[in-house]
Amino acid sequence: MGIRFILMVNKQGQTRLAQYYEYLTLEERRALEGEIVRKCLARTEQQCSFVEHRNYKIVYRRYASLFFLVGVDNEECELDVMFHLEKAHFMLEEMVMNGCIVETSKANILSPIQLMDKAS
């Protein structure tokens, strides 16, 4: 899965955390964040948590007063995640333990998964 960025935004639309995994200028980041935040915050709870925007698919989730938004490649589809759900769970377990982020290195997170793929 090609994660391009992760955003944490409050209910007022202010970005509290932004991590990008591709190069975008500061102006491009601000414009992208503004567009995505407006689009996601305007959605109701009855609507799904997947939104297409530009060449990204945005997967978002609200927790308390914060929105967590993940931008992935548009070529990625929900079925790719669903058919490899065990890998998604494994990546989360590598990144978060007991509610705390314990690993942020993409290489360290994906290394065990790549080893499992080679073994099968």
Backbone atoms as SQL, in Angstrom:
CREATE TABLE atoms (id INTEGER PRIMARY KEY, chain TEXT, resi INTEGER, resn TEXT, atom TEXT, x REAL, y REAL, z REAL);
INSERT INTO atoms VALUES
  (1, 'A', 1, 'MET', 'N', 0.857, -1.167, 0.000),
  (2, 'A', 1, 'MET', 'CA', 0.000, 0.000, 0.000),
  (3, 'A', 1, 'MET', 'C', 0.898, 1.223, 0.000),
  (4, 'A', 2, 'GLY', 'N', 0.656, 2.148, -0.906),
  (5, 'A', 2, 'GLY', 'CA', 1.469, 3.346, -0.992),
  (6, 'A', 2, 'GLY', 'C', 0.883, 4.478, -0.169),
  (7, 'A', 3, 'ILE', 'N', 1.286, 4.588, 1.093),
  (8, 'A', 3, 'ILE', 'CA', 0.836, 5.701, 1.934),
  (9, 'A', 3, 'ILE', 'C', 1.626, 6.935, 1.536),
  (10, 'A', 4, 'ARG', 'N', 0.936, 7.996, 1.198),
  (11, 'A', 4, 'ARG', 'CA', 1.585, 9.235, 0.762),
  (12, 'A', 4, 'ARG', 'C', 1.638, 10.288, 1.861),
  (13, 'A', 5, 'PHE', 'N', 0.658, 10.272, 2.761),
  (14, 'A', 5, 'PHE', 'CA', 0.682, 11.217, 3.874),
  (15, 'A', 5, 'PHE', 'C', -0.276, 10.770, 4.960),
  (16, 'A', 6, 'ILE', 'N', -0.023, 11.261, 6.163),
  (17, 'A', 6, 'ILE', 'CA', -0.901, 11.038, 7.307),
  (18, 'A', 6, 'ILE', 'C', -1.129, 12.389, 7.963),
  (19, 'A', 7, 'LEU', 'N', -2.382, 12.714, 8.213),
  (20, 'A', 7, 'LEU', 'CA', -2.733, 13.985, 8.844),
  (21, 'A', 7, 'LEU', 'C', -3.562, 13.735, 10.089),
  (22, 'A', 8, 'MET', 'N', -3.364, 14.569, 11.082),
  (23, 'A', 8, 'MET', 'CA', -4.224, 14.589, 12.259),
  (24, 'A', 8, 'MET', 'C', -4.755, 16.019, 12.350),
  (25, 'A', 9, 'VAL', 'N', -6.078, 16.140, 12.337),
  (26, 'A', 9, 'VAL', 'CA', -6.726, 17.445, 12.223),
  (27, 'A', 9, 'VAL', 'C', -7.798, 17.551, 13.296),
  (28, 'A', 10, 'ASN', 'N', -7.958, 18.747, 13.894),
  (29, 'A', 10, 'ASN', 'CA', -9.031, 18.916, 14.882),
  (30, 'A', 10, 'ASN', 'C', -10.346, 19.247, 14.180),
  (31, 'A', 11, 'LYS', 'N', -11.431, 19.333, 14.948),
  (32, 'A', 11, 'LYS', 'CA', -12.766, 19.567, 14.375),
  (33, 'A', 11, 'LYS', 'C', -12.883, 20.926, 13.698),
  (34, 'A', 12, 'GLN', 'N', -12.008, 21.854, 14.059),
  (35, 'A', 12, 'GLN', 'CA', -12.036, 23.177, 13.434),
  (36, 'A', 12, 'GLN', 'C', -11.249, 23.206, 12.124),
  (37, 'A', 13, 'GLY', 'N', -10.648, 22.075, 11.769),
  (38, 'A', 13, 'GLY', 'CA', -9.915, 21.996, 10.505),
  (39, 'A', 13, 'GLY', 'C', -8.453, 22.372, 10.608),
  (40, 'A', 14, 'GLN', 'N', -7.938, 22.537, 11.817),
  (41, 'A', 14, 'GLN', 'CA', -6.530, 22.897, 11.992),
  (42, 'A', 14, 'GLN', 'C', -5.680, 21.632, 12.022),
  (43, 'A', 15, 'THR', 'N', -4.632, 21.620, 11.211),
  (44, 'A', 15, 'THR', 'CA', -3.730, 20.472, 11.171),
  (45, 'A', 15, 'THR', 'C', -2.878, 20.468, 12.423),
  (46, 'A', 16, 'ARG', 'N', -2.915, 19.357, 13.136),
  (47, 'A', 16, 'ARG', 'CA', -2.127, 19.206, 14.367),
  (48, 'A', 16, 'ARG', 'C', -0.889, 18.364, 14.138),
  (49, 'A', 17, 'LEU', 'N', -0.922, 17.501, 13.119),
  (50, 'A', 17, 'LEU', 'CA', 0.226, 16.681, 12.772),
  (51, 'A', 17, 'LEU', 'C', 0.141, 16.371, 11.288),
  (52, 'A', 18, 'ALA', 'N', 1.260, 16.472, 10.609),
  (53, 'A', 18, 'ALA', 'CA', 1.302, 16.136, 9.184),
  (54, 'A', 18, 'ALA', 'C', 2.619, 15.426, 8.895),
  (55, 'A', 19, 'GLN', 'N', 2.509, 14.266, 8.274),
  (56, 'A', 19, 'GLN', 'CA', 3.695, 13.522, 7.864),
  (57, 'A', 19, 'GLN', 'C', 3.516, 13.142, 6.403),
  (58, 'A', 20, 'TYR', 'N', 4.474, 13.560, 5.572),
  (59, 'A', 20, 'TYR', 'CA', 4.403, 13.289, 4.139),
  (60, 'A', 20, 'TYR', 'C', 5.488, 12.304, 3.745),
  (61, 'A', 21, 'TYR', 'N', 5.133, 11.383, 2.838),
  (62, 'A', 21, 'TYR', 'CA', 6.079, 10.382, 2.363),
  (63, 'A', 21, 'TYR', 'C', 6.370, 10.561, 0.880),
  (64, 'A', 22, 'GLU', 'N', 6.057, 11.726, 0.376),
  (65, 'A', 22, 'GLU', 'CA', 6.433, 12.146, -0.971),
  (66, 'A', 22, 'GLU', 'C', 6.680, 13.651, -0.911),
  (67, 'A', 23, 'TYR', 'N', 7.478, 14.159, -1.834),
  (68, 'A', 23, 'TYR', 'CA', 7.818, 15.576, -1.781),
  (69, 'A', 23, 'TYR', 'C', 6.675, 16.432, -2.311),
  (70, 'A', 24, 'LEU', 'N', 6.257, 17.373, -1.494),
  (71, 'A', 24, 'LEU', 'CA', 5.319, 18.420, -1.891),
  (72, 'A', 24, 'LEU', 'C', 5.833, 19.721, -1.282),
  (73, 'A', 25, 'THR', 'N', 5.717, 20.815, -2.032),
  (74, 'A', 25, 'THR', 'CA', 6.137, 22.096, -1.482),
  (75, 'A', 25, 'THR', 'C', 5.195, 22.486, -0.355),
  (76, 'A', 26, 'LEU', 'N', 5.597, 23.455, 0.440),
  (77, 'A', 26, 'LEU', 'CA', 4.765, 23.919, 1.547),
  (78, 'A', 26, 'LEU', 'C', 3.425, 24.438, 1.038),
  (79, 'A', 27, 'GLU', 'N', 3.444, 25.143, -0.092),
  (80, 'A', 27, 'GLU', 'CA', 2.196, 25.659, -0.667),
  (81, 'A', 27, 'GLU', 'C', 1.288, 24.522, -1.121),
  (82, 'A', 28, 'GLU', 'N', 1.877, 23.478, -1.751),
  (83, 'A', 28, 'GLU', 'CA', 1.093, 22.332, -2.192),
  (84, 'A', 28, 'GLU', 'C', 0.491, 21.597, -1.000),
  (85, 'A', 29, 'ARG', 'N', 1.269, 21.473, 0.076),
  (86, 'A', 29, 'ARG', 'CA', 0.768, 20.814, 1.283),
  (87, 'A', 29, 'ARG', 'C', -0.401, 21.576, 1.887),
  (88, 'A', 30, 'ARG', 'N', -0.259, 22.888, 2.000),
  (89, 'A', 30, 'ARG', 'CA', -1.332, 23.705, 2.575),
  (90, 'A', 30, 'ARG', 'C', -2.607, 23.602, 1.755),
  (91, 'A', 31, 'ALA', 'N', -2.463, 23.694, 0.430),
  (92, 'A', 31, 'ALA', 'CA', -3.633, 23.609, -0.442),
  (93, 'A', 31, 'ALA', 'C', -4.284, 22.233, -0.332),
  (94, 'A', 32, 'LEU', 'N', -3.480, 21.174, -0.385),
  (95, 'A', 32, 'LEU', 'CA', -3.996, 19.815, -0.291),
  (96, 'A', 32, 'LEU', 'C', -4.701, 19.593, 1.036),
  (97, 'A', 33, 'GLU', 'N', -4.075, 20.003, 2.134),
  (98, 'A', 33, 'GLU', 'CA', -4.678, 19.832, 3.456),
  (99, 'A', 33, 'GLU', 'C', -6.004, 20.577, 3.550),
  (100, 'A', 34, 'GLY', 'N', -6.041, 21.798, 3.066),
  (101, 'A', 34, 'GLY', 'CA', -7.275, 22.578, 3.111),
  (102, 'A', 34, 'GLY', 'C', -8.405, 21.913, 2.346),
  (103, 'A', 35, 'GLU', 'N', -8.104, 21.432, 1.143),
  (104, 'A', 35, 'GLU', 'CA', -9.122, 20.786, 0.318),
  (105, 'A', 35, 'GLU', 'C', -9.628, 19.504, 0.969),
  (106, 'A', 36, 'ILE', 'N', -8.701, 18.673, 1.435),
  (107, 'A', 36, 'ILE', 'CA', -9.083, 17.383, 2.016),
  (108, 'A', 36, 'ILE', 'C', -9.855, 17.573, 3.311),
  (109, 'A', 37, 'VAL', 'N', -9.381, 18.460, 4.151),
  (110, 'A', 37, 'VAL', 'CA', -10.031, 18.682, 5.445),
  (111, 'A', 37, 'VAL', 'C', -11.454, 19.179, 5.243),
  (112, 'A', 38, 'ARG', 'N', -11.641, 20.140, 4.348),
  (113, 'A', 38, 'ARG', 'CA', -12.995, 20.636, 4.073),
  (114, 'A', 38, 'ARG', 'C', -13.896, 19.511, 3.579),
  (115, 'A', 39, 'LYS', 'N', -13.370, 18.681, 2.698),
  (116, 'A', 39, 'LYS', 'CA', -14.160, 17.596, 2.134),
  (117, 'A', 39, 'LYS', 'C', -14.534, 16.563, 3.195),
  (118, 'A', 40, 'CYS', 'N', -13.590, 16.161, 4.017),
  (119, 'A', 40, 'CYS', 'CA', -13.846, 15.118, 5.022),
  (120, 'A', 40, 'CYS', 'C', -14.715, 15.618, 6.167),
  (121, 'A', 41, 'LEU', 'N', -14.480, 16.831, 6.635),
  (122, 'A', 41, 'LEU', 'CA', -15.261, 17.364, 7.747),
  (123, 'A', 41, 'LEU', 'C', -16.711, 17.637, 7.364),
  (124, 'A', 42, 'ALA', 'N', -16.969, 17.831, 6.067),
  (125, 'A', 42, 'ALA', 'CA', -18.330, 18.104, 5.610),
  (126, 'A', 42, 'ALA', 'C', -19.157, 16.828, 5.498),
  (127, 'A', 43, 'ARG', 'N', -18.529, 15.677, 5.580),
  (128, 'A', 43, 'ARG', 'CA', -19.249, 14.402, 5.431),
  (129, 'A', 43, 'ARG', 'C', -19.965, 14.027, 6.726),
  (130, 'A', 44, 'THR', 'N', -21.068, 13.325, 6.569),
  (131, 'A', 44, 'THR', 'CA', -21.838, 12.895, 7.737),
  (132, 'A', 44, 'THR', 'C', -21.304, 11.556, 8.236),
  (133, 'A', 45, 'GLU', 'N', -21.715, 11.175, 9.437),
  (134, 'A', 45, 'GLU', 'CA', -21.284, 9.896, 10.003),
  (135, 'A', 45, 'GLU', 'C', -21.875, 8.713, 9.247),
  (136, 'A', 46, 'GLN', 'N', -22.945, 8.947, 8.496),
  (137, 'A', 46, 'GLN', 'CA', -23.563, 7.871, 7.727),
  (138, 'A', 46, 'GLN', 'C', -22.813, 7.578, 6.432),
  (139, 'A', 47, 'GLN', 'N', -21.948, 8.489, 6.011),
  (140, 'A', 47, 'GLN', 'CA', -21.186, 8.279, 4.783),
  (141, 'A', 47, 'GLN', 'C', -19.940, 7.447, 5.091),
  (142, 'A', 48, 'CYS', 'N', -19.446, 6.744, 4.066),
  (143, 'A', 48, 'CYS', 'CA', -18.279, 5.891, 4.266),
  (144, 'A', 48, 'CYS', 'C', -17.035, 6.733, 4.550),
  (145, 'A', 49, 'SER', 'N', -15.998, 6.080, 5.013),
  (146, 'A', 49, 'SER', 'CA', -14.766, 6.767, 5.418),
  (147, 'A', 49, 'SER', 'C', -13.712, 6.806, 4.321),
  (148, 'A', 50, 'PHE', 'N', -14.120, 6.562, 3.081),
  (149, 'A', 50, 'PHE', 'CA', -13.212, 6.611, 1.939),
  (150, 'A', 50, 'PHE', 'C', -13.635, 7.750, 1.028),
  (151, 'A', 51, 'VAL', 'N', -12.681, 8.584, 0.624),
  (152, 'A', 51, 'VAL', 'CA', -12.960, 9.703, -0.266),
  (153, 'A', 51, 'VAL', 'C', -11.860, 9.759, -1.310),
  (154, 'A', 52, 'GLU', 'N', -12.229, 9.971, -2.552),
  (155, 'A', 52, 'GLU', 'CA', -11.233, 10.166, -3.594),
  (156, 'A', 52, 'GLU', 'C', -10.989, 11.651, -3.765),
  (157, 'A', 53, 'HIS', 'N', -9.715, 12.021, -3.872),
  (158, 'A', 53, 'HIS', 'CA', -9.350, 13.422, -4.058),
  (159, 'A', 53, 'HIS', 'C', -8.058, 13.485, -4.857),
  (160, 'A', 54, 'ARG', 'N', -8.100, 14.202, -5.970),
  (161, 'A', 54, 'ARG', 'CA', -6.958, 14.277, -6.896),
  (162, 'A', 54, 'ARG', 'C', -6.519, 12.859, -7.231),
  (163, 'A', 55, 'ASN', 'N', -5.234, 12.563, -7.023),
  (164, 'A', 55, 'ASN', 'CA', -4.743, 11.218, -7.325),
  (165, 'A', 55, 'ASN', 'C', -4.564, 10.389, -6.055),
  (166, 'A', 56, 'TYR', 'N', -5.367, 10.696, -5.030),
  (167, 'A', 56, 'TYR', 'CA', -5.296, 9.981, -3.755),
  (168, 'A', 56, 'TYR', 'C', -6.654, 9.397, -3.393),
  (169, 'A', 57, 'LYS', 'N', -6.586, 8.360, -2.586),
  (170, 'A', 57, 'LYS', 'CA', -7.759, 7.914, -1.844),
  (171, 'A', 57, 'LYS', 'C', -7.480, 8.304, -0.413),
  (172, 'A', 58, 'ILE', 'N', -8.434, 8.939, 0.215),
  (173, 'A', 58, 'ILE', 'CA', -8.287, 9.380, 1.594),
  (174, 'A', 58, 'ILE', 'C', -9.130, 8.438, 2.457),
  (175, 'A', 59, 'VAL', 'N', -8.494, 7.864, 3.447),
  (176, 'A', 59, 'VAL', 'CA', -9.179, 7.037, 4.428),
  (177, 'A', 59, 'VAL', 'C', -9.121, 7.821, 5.725),
  (178, 'A', 60, 'TYR', 'N', -10.276, 8.100, 6.312),
  (179, 'A', 60, 'TYR', 'CA', -10.271, 8.942, 7.506),
  (180, 'A', 60, 'TYR', 'C', -11.119, 8.327, 8.599),
  (181, 'A', 61, 'ARG', 'N', -10.840, 8.761, 9.807),
  (182, 'A', 61, 'ARG', 'CA', -11.594, 8.283, 10.960),
  (183, 'A', 61, 'ARG', 'C', -11.593, 9.371, 12.014),
  (184, 'A', 62, 'ARG', 'N', -12.739, 9.596, 12.630),
  (185, 'A', 62, 'ARG', 'CA', -12.832, 10.570, 13.713),
  (186, 'A', 62, 'ARG', 'C', -12.691, 9.844, 15.036),
  (187, 'A', 63, 'TYR', 'N', -11.882, 10.374, 15.901),
  (188, 'A', 63, 'TYR', 'CA', -11.746, 9.866, 17.257),
  (189, 'A', 63, 'TYR', 'C', -11.792, 11.057, 18.190),
  (190, 'A', 64, 'ALA', 'N', -12.836, 11.131, 19.016),
  (191, 'A', 64, 'ALA', 'CA', -13.073, 12.267, 19.914),
  (192, 'A', 64, 'ALA', 'C', -13.125, 13.538, 19.072),
  (193, 'A', 65, 'SER', 'N', -12.251, 14.491, 19.333),
  (194, 'A', 65, 'SER', 'CA', -12.287, 15.755, 18.586),
  (195, 'A', 65, 'SER', 'C', -11.248, 15.800, 17.476),
  (196, 'A', 66, 'LEU', 'N', -10.631, 14.671, 17.164),
  (197, 'A', 66, 'LEU', 'CA', -9.601, 14.639, 16.128),
  (198, 'A', 66, 'LEU', 'C', -10.004, 13.752, 14.959),
  (199, 'A', 67, 'PHE', 'N', -9.564, 14.145, 13.782),
  (200, 'A', 67, 'PHE', 'CA', -9.720, 13.341, 12.576),
  (201, 'A', 67, 'PHE', 'C', -8.339, 12.845, 12.163),
  (202, 'A', 68, 'PHE', 'N', -8.250, 11.567, 11.863),
  (203, 'A', 68, 'PHE', 'CA', -7.021, 10.969, 11.361),
  (204, 'A', 68, 'PHE', 'C', -7.258, 10.660, 9.893),
  (205, 'A', 69, 'LEU', 'N', -6.423, 11.222, 9.018),
  (206, 'A', 69, 'LEU', 'CA', -6.586, 11.058, 7.583),
  (207, 'A', 69, 'LEU', 'C', -5.324, 10.447, 6.998),
  (208, 'A', 70, 'VAL', 'N', -5.499, 9.436, 6.161),
  (209, 'A', 70, 'VAL', 'CA', -4.375, 8.780, 5.505),
  (210, 'A', 70, 'VAL', 'C', -4.615, 8.860, 4.008),
  (211, 'A', 71, 'GLY', 'N', -3.647, 9.390, 3.297),
  (212, 'A', 71, 'GLY', 'CA', -3.725, 9.476, 1.841),
  (213, 'A', 71, 'GLY', 'C', -2.914, 8.357, 1.222),
  (214, 'A', 72, 'VAL', 'N', -3.568, 7.540, 0.387),
  (215, 'A', 72, 'VAL', 'CA', -2.890, 6.432, -0.277),
  (216, 'A', 72, 'VAL', 'C', -3.023, 6.605, -1.781),
  (217, 'A', 73, 'ASP', 'N', -2.218, 5.837, -2.520),
  (218, 'A', 73, 'ASP', 'CA', -2.282, 5.864, -3.979),
  (219, 'A', 73, 'ASP', 'C', -3.695, 5.568, -4.444),
  (220, 'A', 74, 'ASN', 'N', -4.121, 6.252, -5.479),
  (221, 'A', 74, 'ASN', 'CA', -5.469, 6.058, -6.005),
  (222, 'A', 74, 'ASN', 'C', -5.626, 4.700, -6.670),
  (223, 'A', 75, 'GLU', 'N', -4.518, 4.076, -7.073),
  (224, 'A', 75, 'GLU', 'CA', -4.602, 2.759, -7.690),
  (225, 'A', 75, 'GLU', 'C', -4.995, 1.708, -6.653),
  (226, 'A', 76, 'GLU', 'N', -4.739, 2.022, -5.376),
  (227, 'A', 76, 'GLU', 'CA', -5.078, 1.086, -4.293),
  (228, 'A', 76, 'GLU', 'C', -6.584, 1.059, -4.131),
  (229, 'A', 77, 'CYS', 'N', -7.168, -0.096, -3.935),
  (230, 'A', 77, 'CYS', 'CA', -8.605, -0.161, -3.730),
  (231, 'A', 77, 'CYS', 'C', -8.896, -0.855, -2.403),
  (232, 'A', 78, 'GLU', 'N', -10.107, -0.673, -1.944),
  (233, 'A', 78, 'GLU', 'CA', -10.512, -1.247, -0.663),
  (234, 'A', 78, 'GLU', 'C', -10.354, -2.765, -0.670),
  (235, 'A', 79, 'LEU', 'N', -10.572, -3.384, -1.818),
  (236, 'A', 79, 'LEU', 'CA', -10.435, -4.837, -1.902),
  (237, 'A', 79, 'LEU', 'C', -9.001, -5.285, -1.655),
  (238, 'A', 80, 'ASP', 'N', -8.020, -4.477, -2.099),
  (239, 'A', 80, 'ASP', 'CA', -6.626, -4.814, -1.825),
  (240, 'A', 80, 'ASP', 'C', -6.388, -4.903, -0.326),
  (241, 'A', 81, 'VAL', 'N', -6.959, -3.976, 0.408),
  (242, 'A', 81, 'VAL', 'CA', -6.817, -3.987, 1.863),
  (243, 'A', 81, 'VAL', 'C', -7.578, -5.174, 2.448),
  (244, 'A', 82, 'MET', 'N', -8.801, -5.403, 1.979),
  (245, 'A', 82, 'MET', 'CA', -9.626, -6.470, 2.530),
  (246, 'A', 82, 'MET', 'C', -9.032, -7.856, 2.269),
  (247, 'A', 83, 'PHE', 'N', -8.422, -8.055, 1.085),
  (248, 'A', 83, 'PHE', 'CA', -7.834, -9.353, 0.779),
  (249, 'A', 83, 'PHE', 'C', -6.512, -9.576, 1.498),
  (250, 'A', 84, 'HIS', 'N', -5.935, -8.507, 2.024),
  (251, 'A', 84, 'HIS', 'CA', -4.676, -8.613, 2.770),
  (252, 'A', 84, 'HIS', 'C', -4.837, -7.991, 4.146),
  (253, 'A', 85, 'LEU', 'N', -5.988, -8.231, 4.735),
  (254, 'A', 85, 'LEU', 'CA', -6.307, -7.632, 6.022),
  (255, 'A', 85, 'LEU', 'C', -5.317, -8.034, 7.106),
  (256, 'A', 86, 'GLU', 'N', -4.825, -9.267, 7.040),
  (257, 'A', 86, 'GLU', 'CA', -3.853, -9.709, 8.042),
  (258, 'A', 86, 'GLU', 'C', -2.583, -8.865, 7.987),
  (259, 'A', 87, 'LYS', 'N', -2.198, -8.431, 6.788),
  (260, 'A', 87, 'LYS', 'CA', -1.012, -7.571, 6.667),
  (261, 'A', 87, 'LYS', 'C', -1.283, -6.185, 7.250),
  (262, 'A', 88, 'ALA', 'N', -2.483, -5.674, 7.034),
  (263, 'A', 88, 'ALA', 'CA', -2.839, -4.373, 7.603),
  (264, 'A', 88, 'ALA', 'C', -2.804, -4.436, 9.124),
  (265, 'A', 89, 'HIS', 'N', -3.357, -5.517, 9.683),
  (266, 'A', 89, 'HIS', 'CA', -3.324, -5.698, 11.140),
  (267, 'A', 89, 'HIS', 'C', -1.887, -5.827, 11.639),
  (268, 'A', 90, 'PHE', 'N', -1.085, -6.581, 10.908),
  (269, 'A', 90, 'PHE', 'CA', 0.299, -6.787, 11.313),
  (270, 'A', 90, 'PHE', 'C', 1.066, -5.463, 11.317),
  (271, 'A', 91, 'MET', 'N', 0.830, -4.625, 10.290),
  (272, 'A', 91, 'MET', 'CA', 1.507, -3.322, 10.235),
  (273, 'A', 91, 'MET', 'C', 1.105, -2.458, 11.422),
  (274, 'A', 92, 'LEU', 'N', -0.193, -2.459, 11.751),
  (275, 'A', 92, 'LEU', 'CA', -0.652, -1.682, 12.903),
  (276, 'A', 92, 'LEU', 'C', -0.022, -2.180, 14.197),
  (277, 'A', 93, 'GLU', 'N', 0.084, -3.510, 14.332),
  (278, 'A', 93, 'GLU', 'CA', 0.699, -4.067, 15.533),
  (279, 'A', 93, 'GLU', 'C', 2.178, -3.713, 15.628),
  (280, 'A', 94, 'GLU', 'N', 2.843, -3.586, 14.486),
  (281, 'A', 94, 'GLU', 'CA', 4.244, -3.177, 14.481),
  (282, 'A', 94, 'GLU', 'C', 4.397, -1.710, 14.869),
  (283, 'A', 95, 'MET', 'N', 3.397, -0.882, 14.516),
  (284, 'A', 95, 'MET', 'CA', 3.485, 0.558, 14.753),
  (285, 'A', 95, 'MET', 'C', 2.985, 0.972, 16.126),
  (286, 'A', 96, 'VAL', 'N', 1.921, 0.332, 16.615),
  (287, 'A', 96, 'VAL', 'CA', 1.259, 0.767, 17.848),
  (288, 'A', 96, 'VAL', 'C', 1.188, -0.394, 18.831),
  (289, 'A', 97, 'MET', 'N', 1.588, -0.116, 20.073),
  (290, 'A', 97, 'MET', 'CA', 1.500, -1.130, 21.115),
  (291, 'A', 97, 'MET', 'C', 0.931, -0.481, 22.371),
  (292, 'A', 98, 'ASN', 'N', -0.129, -1.064, 22.906),
  (293, 'A', 98, 'ASN', 'CA', -0.799, -0.538, 24.103),
  (294, 'A', 98, 'ASN', 'C', -1.176, 0.936, 23.953),
  (295, 'A', 99, 'GLY', 'N', -1.561, 1.322, 22.747),
  (296, 'A', 99, 'GLY', 'CA', -1.995, 2.690, 22.506),
  (297, 'A', 99, 'GLY', 'C', -0.875, 3.685, 22.275),
  (298, 'A', 100, 'CYS', 'N', 0.354, 3.210, 22.248),
  (299, 'A', 100, 'CYS', 'CA', 1.501, 4.096, 22.035),
  (300, 'A', 100, 'CYS', 'C', 2.199, 3.744, 20.730),
  (301, 'A', 101, 'ILE', 'N', 2.631, 4.766, 20.018),
  (302, 'A', 101, 'ILE', 'CA', 3.385, 4.532, 18.791),
  (303, 'A', 101, 'ILE', 'C', 4.781, 4.073, 19.183),
  (304, 'A', 102, 'VAL', 'N', 5.153, 2.882, 18.711),
  (305, 'A', 102, 'VAL', 'CA', 6.454, 2.323, 19.073),
  (306, 'A', 102, 'VAL', 'C', 7.397, 2.219, 17.878),
  (307, 'A', 103, 'GLU', 'N', 6.873, 2.327, 16.667),
  (308, 'A', 103, 'GLU', 'CA', 7.719, 2.228, 15.483),
  (309, 'A', 103, 'GLU', 'C', 7.170, 3.126, 14.389),
  (310, 'A', 104, 'THR', 'N', 8.039, 3.933, 13.797),
  (311, 'A', 104, 'THR', 'CA', 7.609, 4.823, 12.720),
  (312, 'A', 104, 'THR', 'C', 8.385, 4.583, 11.431),
  (313, 'A', 105, 'SER', 'N', 9.409, 3.777, 11.490),
  (314, 'A', 105, 'SER', 'CA', 10.221, 3.498, 10.308),
  (315, 'A', 105, 'SER', 'C', 9.476, 2.555, 9.371),
  (316, 'A', 106, 'LYS', 'N', 9.219, 3.022, 8.160),
  (317, 'A', 106, 'LYS', 'CA', 8.516, 2.207, 7.173),
  (318, 'A', 106, 'LYS', 'C', 9.295, 0.925, 6.891),
  (319, 'A', 107, 'ALA', 'N', 10.618, 1.032, 6.792),
  (320, 'A', 107, 'ALA', 'CA', 11.447, -0.145, 6.520),
  (321, 'A', 107, 'ALA', 'C', 11.323, -1.173, 7.647),
  (322, 'A', 108, 'ASN', 'N', 11.346, -0.717, 8.896),
  (323, 'A', 108, 'ASN', 'CA', 11.234, -1.634, 10.029),
  (324, 'A', 108, 'ASN', 'C', 9.850, -2.270, 10.117),
  (325, 'A', 109, 'ILE', 'N', 8.830, -1.538, 9.742),
  (326, 'A', 109, 'ILE', 'CA', 7.457, -2.055, 9.799),
  (327, 'A', 109, 'ILE', 'C', 7.237, -3.094, 8.699),
  (328, 'A', 110, 'LEU', 'N', 7.760, -2.825, 7.506),
  (329, 'A', 110, 'LEU', 'CA', 7.517, -3.722, 6.372),
  (330, 'A', 110, 'LEU', 'C', 8.460, -4.911, 6.315),
  (331, 'A', 111, 'SER', 'N', 9.596, -4.836, 6.986),
  (332, 'A', 111, 'SER', 'CA', 10.586, -5.912, 6.928),
  (333, 'A', 111, 'SER', 'C', 10.019, -7.280, 7.313),
  (334, 'A', 112, 'PRO', 'N', 9.314, -7.430, 8.448),
  (335, 'A', 112, 'PRO', 'CA', 8.754, -8.749, 8.783),
  (336, 'A', 112, 'PRO', 'C', 7.718, -9.235, 7.764),
  (337, 'A', 113, 'ILE', 'N', 6.963, -8.312, 7.193),
  (338, 'A', 113, 'ILE', 'CA', 5.958, -8.690, 6.199),
  (339, 'A', 113, 'ILE', 'C', 6.642, -9.201, 4.928),
  (340, 'A', 114, 'GLN', 'N', 7.711, -8.528, 4.535),
  (341, 'A', 114, 'GLN', 'CA', 8.453, -8.977, 3.348),
  (342, 'A', 114, 'GLN', 'C', 9.077, -10.346, 3.593),
  (343, 'A', 115, 'LEU', 'N', 9.554, -10.609, 4.806),
  (344, 'A', 115, 'LEU', 'CA', 10.095, -11.923, 5.137),
  (345, 'A', 115, 'LEU', 'C', 9.017, -12.997, 5.070),
  (346, 'A', 116, 'MET', 'N', 7.817, -12.674, 5.548),
  (347, 'A', 116, 'MET', 'CA', 6.703, -13.623, 5.486),
  (348, 'A', 116, 'MET', 'C', 6.336, -13.917, 4.023),
  (349, 'A', 117, 'ASP', 'N', 6.358, -12.881, 3.184),
  (350, 'A', 117, 'ASP', 'CA', 6.038, -13.076, 1.754),
  (351, 'A', 117, 'ASP', 'C', 7.055, -13.994, 1.088),
  (352, 'A', 118, 'LYS', 'N', 8.337, -13.851, 1.463),
  (353, 'A', 118, 'LYS', 'CA', 9.376, -14.701, 0.863),
  (354, 'A', 118, 'LYS', 'C', 9.233, -16.139, 1.300),
  (355, 'A', 119, 'ALA', 'N', 8.775, -16.356, 2.543),
  (356, 'A', 119, 'ALA', 'CA', 8.635, -17.706, 3.069),
  (357, 'A', 119, 'ALA', 'C', 7.477, -18.455, 2.444),
  (358, 'A', 120, 'SER', 'N', 6.472, -17.717, 1.945),
  (359, 'A', 120, 'SER', 'CA', 5.305, -18.409, 1.380),
  (360, 'A', 120, 'SER', 'C', 5.393, -18.606, -0.104);
